[in-house]
Amino acid sequence: MDKQMENKFKIYASMFFDWLTFTLTFYMTASFILSFAHSPLFIIFNTLNIALISLFTKVSHKSYGKKWANILILITVLSLAALIYFLGYFNVSKVLVKI
């Protein structure tokens, strides 16, 4: 019984860290997408976001099965929407700064 609980804990911990990693990554790319909405960079960041969604879907389906992966994806999308709605997004400056 302890081995079963340990395996469940590992799976839930893995799901949590996958959720956290992808939510924060999507939040960052969403900030760039919204900041560069009227710039050619918009295409690059949108392409990056599509690639990340594809990777997240593939990793989730492989790791957790289709049912749990779809639930995790739904939770991630809702979390991202809540983050942007309640916290807003980080506006990225379009002005180059020399260092």
N, C-alpha and C positions, 0 to 999 in steps of 0.2 A: 504494500500500500504506500509506503514512503517513496518508493521508486516512481510510482505513478504520479504522486503529488509533485515530486521533483521535476519530472518531465513536463507536467502541466505548467509549473512555474517557469521553466525555461521557455516554453512556447509563448506564454503570455508576456514574459519579459522581452522576448524577441519581437513580438507583435508591437509592444509598446515602443521599443526603440526604433523599429521600422516606421511606425506612425509618426514619432517625433522627428526623425530625420527627414522624412519626406514632407511633412507639414511645414517644417522650417525652410526647407529647400524650395518648396512651392511658394511659400510666402515671399521669399527673397526674389524669385523670378517674377512673381506677380507684381512686386514693387517696381522692378525694372520695366516690366511690360506697361504698367500704368504710367510710369514716369516718361517713357519714350514712345508714347502713343502716336505722336505725330513726327516720328523720325524713322529713318531707314533701319535703325537698330531694333525697332519693334519686331521686324521680321526675324532677326537673329534670336531674340529672346523668346519669341513665340515658338520658333523651331526647337529651341532648347527645352521649353516647357513640354512640348509634345513628346520629345524624346524621353524626358523624365517620367511622364505619365506612362508611356509604353514600358519603360524599365520597371517602374513601380508595379504595374499590373503583372508583368511577367514574373518578377521576383515573388510577389504575393501569391500568385496562383501556384507557383512551383513549391513554395514553402508551406502554405497553409491550406491548400485545396481551394476549389472554386468558390464554395459557399462562404468560408471565413475570409477569403481574399476580397470578395465583393463587399462584405460587411466592413472590412478594414478600409477599403477604398472609399466607401460611403462616409465613414466616420472622418476620414482625412479630408474629403471635399467639404463636408459640413464644418469641420474645424477651421479650414482655410477661409471659408466664407464668413464665419464668425469673427476670426481674427481681423480680416479686412474691414468688416462692418463696424466692429466695436473699437478697434485700435487704429484703423486707417492703414495707410501704407507709408513706407519710408520714401519720401520724394528724393530721387537721385538727381543731382545737379547735372545739367547739360553743358556746363562751362568747364573746360579743361583747366587744371591747375598744375603749374610746374612745381616740382619738388626740388 
